[in-house]
Amino acid sequence: MQKKAFVFPIESDKSFVTLFAQVQEPLKAFTVCLRVYTALTRPYSLFSYATRTQSNEILLFKYKSGVYSVSVGGSDAYFKTPEKSYAPMHFCISWESSSGIVELWVDGRPMVRTSLKKGYTVGAGASIILGQEQDSFAGNFDTNQSLVGDIGEVNMWDFVLSPVEINSVYNGKAFSANVLNWQELSYEAQGEVFVKTQLWT
């Protein structure tokens, strides 16, 4: 998937990409990074990780203009973010069980940290979906929450990246991710989804 992106050209509840994790163990920490390019103004899902007992085990979601939500174990944190029009945006989210601290980075800049689910363990055996938000395991999608646009450079680690490492990822110097690795991605696409050359450099 080097220099490639998934393109979701139409609004739909039937178009999505399932990602297959390289490691399927319970998580005491994680970092997820990705890049997205969309003109949507309504809410939409950027990254949905569901287990059979919790549909919002990990969720990165555009809640409204200037606000993104990060969910861990069904609990939500909201971040005010800078708005950009018609430009690709880079996101990283991280969380650790020991402190409950959750971070959101937008285009290499950290938002103010908050706390979620201290002491929690993220479940294994996940369904990981791009393009839709799971209201049940691997399904129950809503057209009005679907992504229309491009998404790429999706990587996930089972630990919290340092600020230096996150900036390296943002600048395109991603080191090997051990849960989801964009360079060696295992995936299955359904519906109107296409793999095209990425539009960003």
N, C-alpha and C positions, 0 to 999 in steps of 0.2 A: 504493500500500500504506500510505498515511498512516493511522495509528491501527489498522492491521490486523495480524493474526498468522496464521501457518499452524498449524492444529490437527491433531495426529495422535492420534485418540481411541482407537486400538486397537493392540496389539502385532502387528507384521506384518513380513515381509521383502519385501513388495510395495508398501508405501506410502512414497513419497519425493518430494522436490521437487528438480528440476534447476535450477540457477541459471546464467544465461548472462552471462559477464563482458563488460563494456564494453571492456576492454583485454585482449588475449591476448598478452602479451609475457613473456619470462623476467623473473623478479623477483629483484632484489638486496636487497629489503626489502619488508615488508608490515605492515599492521595489519588485523586482523579484529575487529569488535565485533558483539555480538548480545545479545538478551535471551531467556531461557528460563524456562518455568514447568512444573515436572513434580513428580510425587510418587514417581518411580522411586527405588529403592534399589540396583538392580543397575547394572552398567556400561552406558553408552550414548554414542552419538556426538552431538556438537553441531555440528561443521562438518567436512566431508570434501572435500578437494581432491586429486584424483588425476590423474596423467599416465599415459601408456601404459607408461612405464618404471618408475614409482614410485607404488604405490597410496596410500602415506601421505606424499605430497609436503607437504601441510599437513593436520594433523588436531588438532582439539580434542576430547578424549575424557574422560568421567567414568570414572576408573579404579576407584575404590572410595570408600567414605565418607571424605570429607575430603581426597581426593587426585584431582587432575586431571592429565592428561598432555597435553603439546603436542609434536607431531611435526613435524619439518622434514626433508625428504629421507630419510625412513625412520628417522631417529634420534629418540629420545624424551627429553623432560625431564619430571620429575614435580614437582608443586607441592602442598604441603600448604595447604589452604584452610579458611576458616571454613565451617561447615555451617549451613544455614538450612532450616527445615521449612515446606513449603507456602507459599513466598513466591517471587515472580519474582526471578531473579538476572541480573545484567548481567556479561558477560565481554568483555574485550578481550585479544587476544594480539598481540604484535609481535615482529619478528625483523629483524636486519640482517646481511648477509653480511660486511661489513667487520670487525666485532667478533665475530660469532656470538652476540651477546647476544639472549636471548629473554626476553620479559616476559609475565606473566599478571596482569591486573587483574580483581578481583572486586568488583562494586558500588562502583567508583570507588577501590578500595584496591589498591595494588601488592603483589604477593607478592615474595619475594626473587628477584632476577634470577639467571639461569644462562646457560650458553653451549651452542650447538649448531651444528654444520656451518659453522664459520668458513670463508669463501671460497667457499661453495656458491652455486649459482644455481638458484632454483626454476623448474622447467620450465613452458613455455607449452602451449597446447592442452589445458587442463585440463577434467576433468569435476568439477563442483562440486555436491555433494549435501547436502541437509538431510534428517534423519530416519533416515539409515542410515550405516554405515561401509563404505567400499568396500574389499574385499579384492582386487579387480581393477578395471580401468578401467570405471566406470559400472555395476558389478555385483558379484556374489558377496556378497550381503547376508546377515546373520545376524539372525534374529528377536530373539535375546537381546542384541543391541547396538542395537536400534532405539529411537528416541525415542518415548515416549508423553507427550503434553503439547502445550504451545504454544511456538512460537518466532517471534521477530520482530525488527525493527530490525537486520537483518543488513546490515552495511556493510563494505566492504573498500577499502583504499587501497594504493598501491604505494610507500609510504614509512612510516616510523615516526612515529606521532603523539606529540606532546609530552605530558607529564603534564597540562598545562593543557587541551590539546585532548581528551584522553581523559576528563577530568572534565566537559568541556562535552558530549561525546557521552553520557556516563552521565546527565547532567541533562537530556537530551532536546534539546540544542541542536546536533544533528549538522550539520556543514557537508558540502558536496557530496563524496561519495566517488567515486573515479574508476575503481575496478575493479568493485565491486558497490555500487549505490546503491539503498537500500530505497525511496526515494521514486519511483524510475523503474525498478523491478525488472523484468527480463525473466526469466521462469521457465516451467517446465512441471511440473505436478503429476501424479503417478500414484497409483492406489489410493485408500485411505481418507484423503484429506487435504482439509481445508476451510479456506477463508479466512473468518475471523470478526473481529469487533471485538476489539481487544486488551483483556485483563482488567486490565492495569496502567495507571497514569496517568503 
